[in-house]
Amino acid sequence: MRRHRFGRFAAGFAALYVAAVSVLAVVGLVTGDLVPLWRVVADPNGYMADEIRAWPWLAALLVPIAAVQAWAYREVLRGRLRGEPARYGREVRLLRVALYAMSVYVLSWDLPIPYLWWMSLVANVVELVAIWLFFRVLRGNPRRWPQVLMLVTGTLSVVHDGVITIAYQSGNYLFAGQNWTWALDALWSVCLVALLVAQARDPRWNGATVRAGVIAVFFSLLSSGSISIVAFGGAESVAWELLMPSLLSAVSVFSLVWWARSAHDLGTLQPPSPRTEPVRVRARWWPLPAVAIVLPLVPAAVNLAQGIPFWLGPKNVLGDVVREFTGSEATAYWFALDLLVGVGAPAVLILAAVRRRTRTLLRGTTLSLFLLGGVGAVSAFTSEHSTFFGELWLYPESLYVEPGATFPYESAQLLSPGISPLWYALALTASGLILLLLYAAPPAHRIRHHVLLAGLASTVALCLLPAADQARGPATDCDLPAPWEVDTGQAAPRELTAEQKFVCSLRNHDGARGLHVFPATTPDQVVLAYGRRLCGVHTRNDPRELARLKIGRASLTDPLAGICPSATAIVEAAKAKQDEEIAAMQADAQAMCDATPRHRPRIKPARAIRMKEPQWTDYGVLQTYEGGEEEAASDTDPGNGLVSSSRGILAVMTHPDFDLCVTLETYTRRPPVETKGWDEVVEVGYYSPGGEIVLYDSLSGTELPNLALDGRKGHYRIRVHHAWFPWKGEAESGQRLLIMAYPGKGDKEVVHRKRR
């Protein structure tokens, strides 16, 4: 076994760290305080300490993360291999110093020290030196493009980070609100990839070092920021969502391992590794490889013919996860993947694999096709559960945003145009199966996971085949214009047919009544086919069939009333019965008001109106609104229980559950007071600023004639009479209301008769 200079010390430190974390986990579970464990493993500065509770799952998660951290510390501390150090020259020694300096800087993130902004600038300088030295050290490689790409992108990325740090420290939020800055954020990952390609071809670095760098690039895409803590809500949020950024940051130790191992390897004489020529598979008959190449182009051509160059679009669960738990860099790469698959780019990858026919390229291509097929299936089957909310970043709004939608966009406002992603998934999986069939390794070279992968891919393809066979057709727009939009001419009136109303009812979670809810983009013919099947269930009324479907016939009646004759007959019969009951109640109320005695004025009024039909109120208040919004918002509850007034506001209180028989009288002078036959008589002063003393109830639609004398403005006296009277019909009781109005000054309230 190869031993390192400080291997024992590094192993002892790692073991001690794991033991300490395990003790903290046990103590935390016993005492119910996991904050010390949390701060040691994931949050040294305690930003999220107040959110930590005694969750057993958190302790079970932090201990394995600590084991990964311990392995990283061991990789850093053990140093180079023992023996004669490698002599690669002055530039290599300087590069080792820069790499170790970067390792120390990354290690400082895990120390409970306050953030010092100038340390980022020091790290930027060290990174620039390391990039230049990498370029110089790697100049002997036969292929120069990785080094040049690494130098250009790395320099731009580090300079961009330094400028942003200085700008933020000075209070100047440079590039704030600019959508193109994701390109600058993506430069560092491009630099690392180019550097890893060059490292993999250089014998001075071990393959394990390169693999650690690849994993570091992957975790850099998952992290929303290097040392930032992002909260997704308050105390009511789901715990793992709130703590996910800190957990990802805690397990993202592979960049530290890569920096340190890159330095260790430069100080060690690596054993010579013989380069083997790639094994090429025998060429196959071209029709089948051509089918594998063409299949991903078929759904892409259908979408492009409709002007849609994307595969999944912004409304899918996997895209939500990328946007929520990663930064702009990973989101931009996800967008690029969506665009490349949408235009058929996998066909180019398949073509390259078929032309070169190396086992590594064929395996990578086959695995990529199967992974893309799985992504398409997951996105298609979970599209209605998307939780997208916010900005439609990079995607064109003309394709995916409903007309009239306002920013920030909600998930319900996003469209899903184009064919189903399942068609892409089926095509990609079928191409992968063809490659696996044509270029699989001989039986002697196959291993178990190859057989398992082939069986799993076949099963996925068979599952996707019936699911992808979705008929396409028009989908009704269920958003009708509001009445005020029609009245103002901003929108044209639009009526839905009975079938369209049924379709819209099954796209509304509140109106589906336990039935299946379809996405907004489901064609009408699919929803109607589902409705006609339910119509057959409703018509047969078979108890065993209803029990098997776990649905009641009564719950089907209202949704199916427009498209199913049996349900329509039941609804119409119930409506007719309800109309008869309402008509009987209205006739009884009319007879009650007709039977009440007419009021005989003692002096001749200027105008007297006896309302022919019974009136009613929604909540027992008839009110005028001449005084504007401020006066209308004032308290109009009368202390006498019947009437109150203020400037422009007159309110009459009645019982909301019984009909009103109303008489209105307007006089030119004060009429005599009448109390006989009335339960309450109250007189108040009222100032009419507009000469429109119109009592009404906006909720019930009741509106009484104008009480003002020929539109006269100014002071009035309002006398209100109220009485109950019995009735032998359905109403059992009614209310009589007599309101007198005449010009007169004075705001004094006079109660002529109190309620007993």
ZAMARGU-4260 file (C-alpha; in steps of 0.2 Angstrom, whole numbers, plus 5000, padded with zeros to 4 digits):
<rodrens>
0) 5000/5000/5000 | 5007/5017/4995 | 5010/5028/5011 | 5010/5047/5012 | 5021/5058/5022
5) 5008/5063/5034 | 4996/5048/5032 | 4995/5043/5050 | 4992/5060/5056 | 4978/5063/5043
10) 4970/5046/5047 | 4970/5050/5065 | 4962/5067/5063 | 4949/5060/5052 | 4944/5047/5064
15) 4944/5059/5079 | 4933/5070/5069 | 4920/5057/5065 | 4921/5051/5083 | 4917/5068/5089
20) 4903/5071/5078 | 4896/5054/5083 | 4896/5059/5101 | 4888/5076/5097 | 4874/5066/5088
25) 4871/5054/5102 | 4871/5069/5115 | 4860/5079/5104 | 4847/5065/5102 | 4847/5062/5121
30) 4846/5080/5126 | 4835/5086/5111 | 4848/5099/5106 | 4856/5096/5089 | 4862/5114/5087
35) 4881/5110/5092 | 4881/5095/5079 | 4873/5106/5066 | 4886/5120/5069 | 4901/5109/5068
40) 4895/5099/5052 | 4885/5111/5042 | 4884/5129/5049 | 4899/5135/5058 | 4893/5153/5060
45) 4876/5148/5066 | 4865/5157/5053 | 4851/5143/5054 | 4854/5138/5072 | 4837/5145/5077
50) 4828/5134/5065 | 4836/5117/5071 | 4824/5106/5081 | 4827/5088/5088 | 4824/5079/5072
55) 4831/5061/5072 | 4833/5062/5053 | 4844/5077/5054 | 4857/5068/5065 | 4856/5052/5054
60) 4860/5064/5039 | 4874/5074/5047 | 4884/5059/5053 | 4887/5053/5035 | 4890/5070/5029
65) 4904/5072/5042 | 4911/5055/5036 | 4913/5063/5019 | 4921/5078/5027 | 4933/5068/5036
70) 4938/5059/5020 | 4941/5076/5013 | 4952/5082/5027 | 4962/5066/5026 | 4965/5069/5008
75) 4971/5086/5011 | 4982/5083/5026 | 4991/5067/5021 | 5002/5076/5008 | 5012/5068/4994
80) 5018/5051/4994 | 5034/5046/5003 | 5050/5044/4994 | 5060/5055/4982 | 5049/5070/4977
85) 5046/5074/4959 | 5057/5087/4951 | 5046/5096/4938 | 5054/5113/4938 | 5051/5130/4946
90) 5034/5133/4938 | 5027/5117/4945 | 5033/5121/4963 | 5025/5138/4962 | 5009/5130/4956
95) 5009/5118/4971 | 5011/5133/4982 | 4996/5141/4974 | 4986/5125/4975 | 4989/5123/4993
100) 4985/5141/4996 | 4968/5138/4988 | 4966/5123/4999 | 4969/5133/5015 | 4956/5147/5008
105) 4943/5134/5005 | 4946/5126/5022 | 4943/5143/5030 | 4925/5142/5025 | 4922/5129/5038
110) 4929/5139/5052 | 4918/5150/5064 | 4926/5166/5058 | 4917/5182/5052 | 4916/5185/5033
115) 4930/5197/5028 | 4927/5203/5010 | 4945/5207/5006 | 4949/5188/5008 | 4939/5185/4992
120) 4950/5197/4983 | 4966/5188/4990 | 4958/5171/4984 | 4955/5179/4967 | 4973/5184/4965
125) 4979/5166/4970 | 4966/5159/4957 | 4973/5170/4943 | 4991/5165/4947 | 4985/5146/4948
130) 4977/5148/4931 | 4992/5155/4923 | 5003/5142/4930 | 4992/5128/4925 | 4993/5136/4907
135) 5012/5136/4908 | 5013/5118/4916 | 5001/5110/4903 | 5009/5118/4888 | 5018/5102/4883
140) 5001/5093/4879 | 4998/5090/4861 | 4981/5098/4861 | 4982/5116/4865 | 4963/5121/4864
145) 4959/5115/4882 | 4973/5126/4890 | 4968/5141/4879 | 4950/5139/4884 | 4954/5137/4902
150) 4965/5152/4902 | 4953/5164/4894 | 4937/5158/4903 | 4946/5157/4920 | 4953/5174/4919
155) 4937/5182/4914 | 4928/5173/4928 | 4940/5178/4942 | 4940/5196/4936 | 4921/5196/4935
160) 4921/5189/4953 | 4933/5202/4959 | 4924/5217/4951 | 4908/5211/4958 | 4915/5210/4976
165) 4922/5227/4975 | 4906/5234/4968 | 4895/5227/4981 | 4907/5232/4995 | 4906/5250/4989
170) 4887/5249/4988 | 4886/5249/4969 | 4876/5233/4964 | 4884/5231/4947 | 4875/5221/4934
175) 4859/5220/4946 | 4844/5215/4936 | 4853/5210/4920 | 4848/5193/4913 | 4864/5190/4904
180) 4875/5189/4919 | 4872/5170/4920 | 4885/5169/4905 | 4898/5176/4917 | 4893/5164/4931
185) 4895/5149/4919 | 4913/5154/4914 | 4921/5146/4930 | 4913/5129/4926 | 4919/5130/4908
190) 4936/5134/4914 | 4936/5119/4926 | 4930/5107/4913 | 4943/5112/4901 | 4957/5111/4914
195) 4951/5093/4919 | 4951/5088/4901 | 4970/5094/4900 | 4973/5086/4917 | 4966/5069/4911
200) 4979/5069/4897 | 4994/5073/4908 | 5003/5059/4916 | 5008/5069/4931 | 4990/5068/4938
205) 4981/5053/4945 | 4964/5048/4938 | 4957/5049/4955 | 4961/5068/4956 | 4953/5071/4939
210) 4937/5061/4946 | 4937/5072/4961 | 4937/5088/4950 | 4922/5081/4940 | 4912/5078/4955
215) 4917/5096/4961 | 4910/5103/4945 | 4894/5094/4948 | 4892/5100/4965 | 4896/5118/4960
220) 4881/5118/4949 | 4870/5111/4963 | 4875/5125/4975 | 4866/5141/4975 | 4882/5150/4981
225) 4899/5146/4988 | 4896/5152/5006 | 4879/5159/5005 | 4864/5154/5015 | 4848/5154/5006
230) 4831/5153/5016 | 4816/5147/5007 | 4803/5153/5020 | 4800/5155/5039 | 4798/5143/5053
235) 4782/5136/5045 | 4793/5130/5030 | 4797/5111/5027 | 4813/5108/5037 | 4823/5100/5023
240) 4819/5114/5011 | 4825/5127/5023 | 4841/5118/5027 | 4845/5111/5010 | 4858/5125/5005
245) 4868/5122/5021 | 4868/5103/5019 | 4873/5105/5001 | 4887/5117/5006 | 4893/5104/5019
250) 4894/5090/5007 | 4903/5100/4993 | 4920/5096/4999 | 4926/5089/4982 | 4933/5105/4976
255) 4944/5106/4992 | 4950/5088/4988 | 4954/5092/4970 | 4964/5107/4974 | 4974/5097/4987
260) 4976/5081/4977 | 4982/5092/4962 | 4996/5099/4973 | 5000/5082/4980 | 5002/5073/4963
265) 5014/5087/4957 | 5025/5082/4971 | 5024/5064/4968 | 5032/5053/4954 | 5017/5045/4946
270) 5020/5027/4940 | 5019/5025/4921 | 5002/5021/4915 | 5001/5012/4898 | 4989/5021/4886
275) 4978/5009/4878 | 4970/5012/4861 | 4951/5013/4862 | 4942/4997/4857 | 4931/4999/4842
280) 4916/4989/4839 | 4912/4981/4823 | 4901/4991/4811 | 4883/4986/4809 | 4871/4986/4794
285) 4866/5004/4792 | 4847/5004/4791 | 4846/5001/4810 | 4859/5014/4815 | 4851/5026/4804
290) 4834/5023/4812 | 4842/5026/4829 | 4849/5043/4822 | 4832/5048/4815 | 4821/5044/4829
295) 4825/5059/4840 | 4823/5070/4825 | 4805/5065/4823 | 4797/5074/4838 | 4809/5088/4836
300) 4803/5091/4818 | 4785/5091/4824 | 4788/5104/4837 | 4799/5115/4826 | 4785/5114/4813
305) 4774/5123/4826 | 4788/5135/4830 | 4792/5127/4847 | 4811/5123/4848 | 4810/5117/4866
310) 4808/5099/4873 | 4800/5102/4891 | 4797/5120/4893 | 4798/5130/4909 | 4783/5121/4917
315) 4789/5105/4924 | 4794/5098/4941 | 4812/5095/4937 | 4814/5112/4930 | 4807/5119/4947
320) 4819/5109/4957 | 4834/5116/4946 | 4827/5134/4948 | 4824/5132/4967 | 4839/5123/4973
325) 4853/5129/4961 | 4860/5145/4955 | 4858/5154/4938 | 4873/5144/4931 | 4864/5127/4932
330) 4847/5135/4927 | 4856/5141/4911 | 4863/5123/4908 | 4846/5116/4910 | 4839/5128/4897
335) 4852/5123/4885 | 4848/5105/4888 | 4830/5109/4885 | 4834/5118/4869 | 4847/5105/4862
340) 4835/5090/4865 | 4821/5101/4858 | 4829/5103/4841 | 4836/5085/4840 | 4854/5087/4845
345) 4854/5069/4852 | 4854/5063/4834 | 4872/5071/4832 | 4878/5062/4848 | 4871/5046/4841
350) 4879/5049/4824 | 4896/5052/4832 | 4894/5036/4842 | 4890/5026/4827 | 4904/5033/4817
355) 4918/5031/4830 | 4910/5015/4838 | 4922/5016/4854 | 4915/5006/4868 | 4916/5021/4880
360) 4907/5033/4868 | 4894/5020/4865 | 4891/5017/4883 | 4890/5035/4887 | 4878/5039/4873
365) 4867/5024/4877 | 4866/5029/4896 | 4863/5048/4891 | 4848/5042/4880 | 4841/5032/4894
370) 4843/5046/4906 | 4835/5059/4895 | 4820/5047/4892 | 4818/5045/4911 | 4818/5064/4913
375) 4805/5066/4899 | 4794/5053/4907 | 4795/5061/4925 | 4792/5079/4918 | 4777/5073/4908
380) 4769/5063/4922 | 4771/5077/4935 | 4768/5092/4924 | 4751/5096/4933 | 4760/5097/4950
385) 4772/5110/4944 | 4775/5124/4957 | 4783/5137/4946 | 4781/5155/4952 | 4790/5170/4947
390) 4800/5175/4931 | 4800/5166/4915 | 4819/5167/4913 | 4827/5164/4895 | 4811/5156/4888
395) 4801/5167/4876 | 4785/5173/4884 | 4775/5172/4867 | 4776/5153/4868 | 4773/5150/4886
400) 4763/5164/4894 | 4744/5166/4893 | 4738/5182/4885 | 4735/5195/4898 | 4746/5187/4912
405) 4755/5198/4923 | 4772/5197/4931 | 4776/5187/4942 | 4769/5173/4933 | 4760/5159/4942
410) 4760/5140/4936 | 4742/5141/4931 | 4747/5156/4919 | 4760/5145/4910 | 4756/5135/4894
415) 4763/5119/4888 | 4763/5120/4869 | 4769/5107/4858 | 4769/5088/4858 | 4770/5078/4875
420) 4788/5076/4881 | 4783/5057/4882 | 4786/5056/4863 | 4804/5063/4865 | 4806/5050/4879
425) 4800/5036/4868 | 4811/5041/4854 | 4826/5043/4864 | 4823/5027/4874 | 4821/5017/4857
430) 4837/5024/4850 | 4846/5019/4866 | 4839/5001/4864 | 4844/5000/4846 | 4862/5005/4851
435) 4862/4993/4865 | 4856/4979/4853 | 4868/4983/4840 | 4884/4987/4849 | 4882/4977/4866
440) 4898/4969/4873 | 4900/4950/4869 | 4892/4939/4883 | 4909/4935/4890 | 4912/4954/4893
445) 4894/4958/4900 | 4892/4961/4918 | 4877/4961/4929 | 4873/4980/4929 | 4873/4979/4910
450) 4859/4966/4910 | 4849/4976/4923 | 4851/4992/4913 | 4845/4983/4897 | 4830/4976/4906
455) 4825/4992/4914 | 4826/5002/4898 | 4815/4989/4889 | 4802/4990/4903 | 4803/5009/4902
460) 4800/5009/4884 | 4785/4997/4885 | 4778/5009/4899 | 4780/5024/4888 | 4772/5017/4872
465) 4754/5018/4877 | 4756/5033/4888 | 4763/5043/4873 | 4749/5039/4862 | 4739/5055/4866
470) 4727/5063/4853 | 4730/5081/4850 | 4716/5093/4847 | 4710/5110/4852 | 4709/5115/4870
475) 4695/5127/4876 | 4701/5143/4884 | 4691/5143/4900 | 4695/5161/4906 | 4680/5171/4902
480) 4681/5190/4901 | 4675/5199/4917 | 4658/5208/4916 | 4667/5225/4918 | 4679/5221/4903
485) 4664/5217/4892 | 4654/5233/4898 | 4670/5244/4895 | 4673/5237/4878 | 4690/5229/4883
490) 4684/5212/4879 | 4671/5204/4868 | 4657/5194/4876 | 4660/5175/4875 | 4648/5161/4879
495) 4653/5142/4882 | 4643/5128/4875 | 4637/5114/4886 | 4652/5103/4881 | 4664/5117/4884
500) 4657/5120/4901 | 4659/5102/4906 | 4677/5103/4900 | 4681/5118/4910 | 4673/5111/4925
505) 4686/5097/4925 | 4700/5109/4924 | 4694/5118/4940 | 4700/5109/4956 | 4685/5117/4965
510) 4672/5112/4953 | 4677/5094/4949 | 4668/5086/4963 | 4680/5072/4966 | 4682/5068/4947
515) 4698/5068/4938 | 4706/5085/4935 | 4714/5088/4918 | 4728/5100/4914 | 4723/5116/4905
520) 4732/5109/4889 | 4722/5093/4888 | 4713/5092/4871 | 4694/5094/4873 | 4691/5077/4865
525) 4701/5068/4878 | 4690/5076/4892 | 4674/5073/4883 | 4678/5055/4880 | 4681/5054/4899
530) 4664/5062/4902 | 4655/5051/4890 | 4662/5036/4899 | 4655/5043/4915 | 4638/5046/4907
535) 4637/5028/4903 | 4640/5024/4922 | 4627/5037/4927 | 4614/5030/4915 | 4617/5012/4920
540) 4616/5016/4938 | 4624/5000/4943 | 4628/5000/4962 | 4643/4987/4959 | 4650/4998/4945
545) 4649/5014/4956 | 4657/5005/4971 | 4671/4999/4960 | 4674/5016/4953 | 4672/5023/4971
550) 4660/5037/4966 | 4642/5041/4969 | 4629/5044/4956 | 4623/5060/4964 | 4641/5067/4963
555) 4640/5064/4944 | 4624/5072/4940 | 4628/5091/4941 | 4645/5089/4931 | 4637/5079/4918
560) 4621/5088/4916 | 4626/5097/4900 | 4632/5081/4890 | 4622/5067/4898 | 4603/5065/4895
565) 4600/5055/4911 | 4609/5068/4921 | 4601/5082/4912 | 4584/5075/4915 | 4587/5074/4934
570) 4594/5092/4935 | 4580/5099/4925 | 4567/5090/4936 | 4575/5097/4951 | 4576/5115/4944
575) 4558/5114/4939 | 4553/5109/4957 | 4564/5123/4964 | 4556/5135/4952 | 4538/5130/4958
580) 4543/5132/4976 | 4551/5149/4972 | 4535/5154/4963 | 4524/5149/4977 | 4534/5158/4989
585) 4534/5174/4979 | 4515/5172/4976 | 4512/5170/4995 | 4523/5186/4998 | 4513/5196/4985
590) 4497/5190/4993 | 4503/5196/5010 | 4508/5213/5004 | 4491/5215/4995 | 4482/5210/5011
595) 4490/5224/5021 | 4479/5240/5024 | 4484/5255/5013 | 4490/5270/5023 | 4478/5285/5022
600) 4488/5301/5024 | 4481/5315/5035 | 4487/5328/5023 | 4489/5327/5004 | 4507/5322/5000
605) 4517/5328/4985 | 4520/5310/4980 | 4515/5294/4987 | 4521/5277/4981 | 4515/5260/4987
610) 4528/5247/4981 | 4518/5233/4971 | 4530/5219/4975 | 4537/5213/4991 | 4555/5219/4994
615) 4569/5211/5003 | 4587/5214/5009 | 4602/5203/5010 | 4608/5209/5027 | 4593/5220/5034
620) 4600/5237/5028 | 4593/5250/5016 | 4605/5264/5013 | 4608/5280/5003 | 4626/5284/4997
625) 4626/5303/4993 | 4641/5307/5004 | 4656/5299/4995 | 4667/5285/5001 | 4673/5293/5017
630) 4656/5295/5024 | 4650/5278/5017 | 4664/5270/5027 | 4657/5278/5043 | 4647/5268/5056
635) 4628/5269/5052 | 4622/5257/5066 | 4607/5267/5074 | 4606/5267/5093 | 4587/5267/5091
640) 4587/5251/5081 | 4578/5258/5066 | 4585/5273/5057 | 4601/5283/5057 | 4608/5297/5047
645) 4623/5308/5043 | 4628/5320/5029 | 4623/5310/5013 | 4620/5294/5022 | 4603/5287/5027
650) 4602/5269/5034 | 4585/5260/5038 | 4587/5244/5048 | 4575/5229/5045 | 4575/5210/5048
655) 4584/5202/5033 | 4574/5185/5034 | 4556/5192/5031 | 4549/5202/5016 | 4545/5220/5017
660) 4529/5229/5011 | 4535/5247/5008 | 4526/5263/5006 | 4535/5280/5002 | 4528/5297/5004
665) 4535/5314/5001 | 4528/5330/5008 | 4530/5349/5005 | 4527/5352/5024 | 4528/5343/5040
670) 4514/5329/5041 | 4505/5325/5057 | 4513/5311/5068 | 4505/5294/5067 | 4509/5280/5079
675) 4493/5270/5080 | 4496/5253/5072 | 4515/5254/5071 | 4528/5246/5082 | 4541/5259/5080
680) 4541/5277/5074 | 4558/5287/5073 | 4561/5304/5065 | 4579/5310/5060 | 4587/5324/5051
685) 4595/5322/5034 | 4606/5333/5023 | 4605/5328/5004 | 4619/5335/4995 | 4613/5329/4978
690) 4594/5328/4979 | 4594/5309/4977 | 4587/5301/4993 | 4587/5283/4985 | 4587/5269/4998
695) 4594/5252/4991 | 4603/5236/4995 | 4617/5232/4982 | 4618/5214/4987 | 4599/5210/4985
700) 4596/5222/4971 | 4582/5231/4980 | 4581/5249/4976 | 4567/5261/4981 | 4561/5277/4972
705) 4569/5294/4976 | 4561/5302/4992 | 4568/5319/4988 | 4555/5333/4983 | 4557/5336/4965
710) 4576/5333/4966 | 4578/5346/4979 | 4595/5347/4988 | 4597/5352/5006 | 4589/5348/5023
715) 4576/5335/5026 | 4567/5327/5040 | 4564/5308/5038 | 4551/5299/5048 | 4551/5280/5047
720) 4537/5268/5053 | 4539/5250/5056 | 4527/5236/5061 | 4526/5217/5061 | 4510/5208/5056
725) 4505/5190/5056 | 4502/5179/5041 | 4494/5162/5039 | 4504/5158/5023 | 4522/5151/5021
730) 4530/5168/5026 | 4520/5166/5043 | 4525/5185/5046 | 4529/5201/5037 | 4535/5218/5039
735) 4527/5235/5035 | 4538/5250/5032 | 4531/5268/5029 | 4544/5281/5026 | 4539/5300/5025
740) 4551/5314/5019 | 4548/5332/5020 | 4559/5348/5019 | 4565/5354/5036 | 4580/5359/5046
745) 4587/5351/5062 | 4597/5335/5065 | 4588/5331/5081 | 4582/5313/5083 | 4565/5311/5089
750) 4558/5293/5094 | 4539/5294/5093 | 4536/5276/5098 | 4549/5264/5105 | 4549/5245/5101
755) 4542/5235/5115
</rodrens>
